Amino acid sequence: MTDIARDDTVELAHPPRFSIGERVVCRSVVRNDGTYTGRDIGEMLVGRGEVGYVRSIGTFLQQFYIYAVEFVDRGVQVGMRAKELCTLDHLPPEVTEQLRERLGADRAAEIARIR
């Protein structure tokens, strides 16, 4: 019998990484694994780089936080793990500076609400 790869991290031992209402960006393409009603299995639900808002926080298997993220532009709400998301509201100063350098101050402020 083969070993099953499991993530040994128990996220629930720590507070949630994101809060309700926080703007987040999707780190990779998310496809329907069969749990999203009304869409075909394998159909893309959210693309990499799309911006959404955390609407609620639940748990899965008493181990992981699941963030219900609403992607308004796409009209979907998807359950996602923290490793699939990145905040846009609480960026570290070094990331903010990199955005300014790459995109220019106006575009960086528009994307990340940098003031």
ABEGO torsion letter per residue (X at the ends): XBBBBBBABBAAABBBABBBGBBBBBABBBBBAGABBGBBBGBBABBBGBBBBBABBBBBGGABBBBBBBBAAAGBBBBBBAAABBBAABBBAAAAAAAAAAAEAAAAAAAAGBX
